[in-house]
């Protein structure tokens, strides 16, 4: 693991985040500014 080389920033691919809204999966990047702000403020939890 120590000998792995990380790619340059120009070679990296941006990760696209998807979320489920009203039963449909949509990329967060497709949200309007208000919905993106709301998504950032959401509290995520894990059910046990």
C-alpha positions as CSV (number, residue, x, y, z in Angstrom):
1,X,0.0,0.0,0.0
2,X,2.9,2.4,0.7
3,X,4.1,2.3,-3.0
4,X,0.8,3.4,-4.5
5,X,0.9,6.7,-6.4
6,X,-2.2,9.0,-6.4
7,X,-3.3,10.4,-9.7
8,X,-2.9,14.1,-10.5
9,X,-6.0,16.3,-9.8
10,X,-6.5,16.6,-13.6
11,X,-6.8,12.7,-13.9
12,X,-9.3,12.4,-11.0
13,X,-13.0,12.0,-11.5
14,X,-15.5,13.9,-9.4
15,X,-17.8,11.6,-7.4
16,X,-21.5,12.2,-8.1
17,X,-23.8,11.9,-5.1
18,X,-27.3,10.6,-5.6
19,X,-30.2,10.7,-3.2
20,X,-33.8,9.4,-3.1
21,X,-36.5,12.0,-3.3
22,X,-40.2,11.1,-3.3
23,X,-39.3,7.5,-4.4
24,X,-37.0,8.6,-7.2
25,X,-33.2,8.5,-7.3
26,X,-31.7,11.8,-8.5
27,X,-28.2,13.3,-8.6
28,X,-27.8,16.1,-6.1
29,X,-26.1,18.2,-8.8
30,X,-29.5,18.3,-10.6
31,X,-31.2,20.0,-7.6
32,X,-31.8,23.7,-7.6
33,X,-29.9,25.9,-5.1
34,X,-32.5,25.7,-2.4
35,X,-32.8,21.9,-2.6
36,X,-29.0,21.6,-2.6
37,X,-28.8,23.7,0.6
38,X,-31.5,21.6,2.2
39,X,-29.6,18.4,1.3
40,X,-26.4,19.7,3.0
41,X,-28.4,20.5,6.2
42,X,-30.0,17.0,6.5
43,X,-29.2,14.8,9.4
44,X,-28.1,11.3,8.3
45,X,-28.7,8.4,10.6
46,X,-28.1,4.7,10.6
47,X,-30.9,2.4,11.8
48,X,-29.8,-0.4,14.1
